[in-house]
Amino acid sequence: MASILAKNLQQLGVRLTREVQVNAIFALLNKKQIEALQKRYFFYVWNEETDEVRWMTSFDTSQADIDGFVSAVKEVINLK
């Protein structure tokens, strides 16, 4: 599911910072985008200096979960 999520995020123009391996996705957002997205989803800011975030999938992540998260990211990436 991480690969599917990564592909959908890249289609939105989200910059991934590392190759997707297993279930982790690392990406860059700005602070305003991170704050808005964290109001809806729990995730870590991996590197505070560069605004790199870490998103995780698991064995029970569904396509509906992916679709909902991608929709939320799409909303927040328009925040400057």
N, C-alpha and C positions, 0 to 999 in steps of 0.2 A: 504493500500500500504506500510505502514511502516514495517509491518511484513514481507512482501515479500522482501522488500529492505534489511531488517536485515538478513533474511535467506540467501540471495545471498551474502551479505558481509561476513557472517560467513563462507560460503563455500570457500571464498577466503583466509580465515585465519585472517580476521580483528577481533580484540578483541572488543566486545561490553562491555561497562562499567555499563550499567543499563538495566533493563528489559524494553522492548519496550512497551510503553503505548501511546495510541492514535496515534500521528503522529510524535513523536520525537525519534531520534536514537542518542545515545551517543557512541562514539568509540575512540580508541586510534590510532594515527598515529605519526610518528616522524615529526620534523619540516620541513625537506626537502620534505617529502611527502605532508604535509599540504600546503606548498608554491606552489608546482607543481599543486595540485588539485585546489587551489584557483585561479589559472590562468584561469581555465575553468568553475568553479562553485563558486557561492557565498555561504558561510556558515561561521558560527562563530566558533572561538576557544573558547570553553566553559571554559577551565582551562589552562592557559598559562604554569603553573608549571608542569602539567602532560601531556600536549599535547592532552588533551581530546577535541574532536570536537562534535558539535551538528549539525545533519542533520535533515531537516524537510520535510515531505510530506504534501500534501494538498488534498482537495476534487477533484482537477483536475489533480493530478499527474497520468500520464499514464504508461502503461507497457513500452512503448518506452522511457519515461523519466528514469525509473528505469534501463532499459537495458543500456542506454547511460552512466548513472552515474556509474554503476557497471563496465562497460568497462573502464572508466577513472580511477576508483580506482584500478582496476587490473593493469593498466599501471604504476601507481605511487607507488604501494606497492613494486615494484621491486627496487625502489630507496632506497639506504641505507643511 
